[in-house]
Amino acid sequence: MHEQQIVEGNNLGAFYRFVNTRISNRTTVGAIVDDGLILTDNQDKANAFNKDFSSVGVADNGEIPHCRDLQLTDLLDSVIFTQADVANSIDRLKCNLSAGPDGLPSMLFKKLKYCISRPLAMLFN
């Protein structure tokens, strides 16, 4: 019934969201093979991953590597952000993504681009 409504709704975005929820399983790790054994128990899989990760890790020997003193010849004195730079960066934001770490959706920045590009440039500078 729900599937039929999605197909008849003729909304390509809703269709792909529905398909992605059906084909993606982001909450579990599937069966893995360790030493020829198929592991399906979560604790067995965790132990197999731990064994693999610990086998490729390197133990810390406590020594600090020697770093050469390098003479810097070129210095970056300043970086200038113009209002146009900020506006161009906002233009490249994708609207279909969820909000970033600041909790603000990219669509907000796009709608307010002309109002906030100058204050942001001043803030960045």
Buried (B, 14 or more C-beta within 10 A) or exposed (E): EEEEEBEEEEEEEEBEEBEEEEEEEEEEEEEBEBEEEEBEEEEBBEEBBEEEEEEEEEEEEEEEEEEEEEEEEEEEEEEEBEBEBBBEBBEEBEEEEEEEEEEEBBBEBEEEBEEBBEEBBEEEE
